[in-house]
Amino acid sequence: MKKFLPVFSVVLAIVTILSLGLGSTQPKAAAQDQVTITWWHIGTVEDQGAYWQSLADAYMEANPNVTIEITILENEAFKERLVTVMQAGDPPDVFQSWGGGVLWEFAEAGLVRNIAPELEGEWKDSFSAQAALELYGRDGEYYGVPWTWGTVGLFYNKALFAEAGLDPEAPPVTWEEFLAAVQALKDAGITPIALGEGDKWPGHFWWVYLAIRLGGEQAFLDAYNRDGAFTDEPFVQAGEYLQQLIDLEPFPDGFMGLSYNDQAGLMGDGKAAMELMGQWAPSVQRDNSENGGEAIEGNLGWFPFPVIEGGAGNPGDVLGGGDGYAVGSNAEDEAVDFLKFITSAENQAAGAKIWILPTVAAAESAIEDPVLQTILVARNSATYSQLYYDQFLPPAVGQAVNDAVQGLFEGTLSPEDVASAIEDEASFELDE
């Protein structure tokens, strides 16, 4: 980025010109080049959109030569449109990314910019979630950074737990306790779990978490590195355990046709007792409810995914993830500078007061919400944090996971079928 001359230099230049006469042919300082940054994000929730707009406005005010054009898209629409522009070789300058296999494929196609030189040093060292940062890079190159990172867990309505005779301050710890709580809620006439499986990805959280609890990190690494397979016992068992839950019919009527926003709205309106979701859930619950989330105000709690006794996974292992931004291959330097700006400690702290779990250590103290504080402890304590399969794995394999797990929910695939369908795609995409 070109810079304005310091004030004293400008004064000196004026004095020199006047001393030489108005007819002087001394060269004039060129104005800064005008730069437009295209920025795509999925912050459709009102407070999120306002937060992002405020950052764009602040950056443009400090950098008058920069214009930031924001495109806000709903999650599924974003993914579809991003594929289209990537296929056309025209990526946005800054765009939403979850890192992992999808981003790495963009890198292999030359569609994202390596920002490792700009990242090196103080900016890189500022991230407390280094494991999250590594998902935005590979082989020494980095294509983006995370701005929020947390863990998926079970949000629950304490008032509904109490109504069902459950202790709202002692949520279930084991899978058996969890299934018992589901049954107690059903017996009380309460929908136990909100799920919008029409979007597929919310349901894949259940299967992946069970695989984590049953097989631990090693099972996944073996399947991913092809020392094992997605038909190994933990992955088949994941389907079997999930089938136990499905058989209890804990989901709302018509859940196979509901969207994620529908799922969140059920929680926000107090029409379901639990939701398995990431750290962003409370704001989405409020935004999609009929009354701004009054039903969960003061009643929302969070607990880790249940432990399976005898499983190989560590009880503290988490399915984790969050949001970040990648930089398109055609982006100007100003786009990288803007990305650095929005991940500064000051701006992360401002976001933490609304809904995010910061990835910058200096901003963590700004978290005031007790639920988010609980999630932060789980995130920072985890020895193994697995990014969502549909983002970490190559896109075709991730899609196979979502499709196969949906088949289990709708009753068209068995646990063995689910594992086989995923392995069929993995053997094609991952085997060398």
Buried (B, 14 or more C-beta within 10 A) or exposed (E): EEEEEEEEEEEEBEEEEEEEEEEEEEEEEEEBEEBEBBBBBBBBBEBBBEBBBEBBEEBBEEBEBBBBEBEBBEBBEBBEBBEEBBEEEEBBBBBBBBBBBBBBBBBEEEBBBBBBEBBEEEBBEBBBBEBBBBBBBBEEBBBBBBBBBBBBBBBBBBBBBEBBEBEBEEBBEEBBBBBEBBBBBBEBEBBBBBBBBBBBBBBBBBBBBBBBBBBBBBBBEBBBEEEBBBBBBBBBBBBBBBBEBBEBEBBBEEBBEBBBBBBBBBBBBBBBBBBBBBBBBBBBBBBBBEEEBBBBEEBBBBBBBBBBEEBBBBBBBBBBBBBBBBBBBBBBEBBBBBBBBBBBBEBBBBBBEEBBBBBBBBBBEBBEBEBBEBBBEBBBEBEBBBBBBBBBBBBBBBBBBBBBBBBBBEEEBBBEBBBBBBBBBBBEBBEE
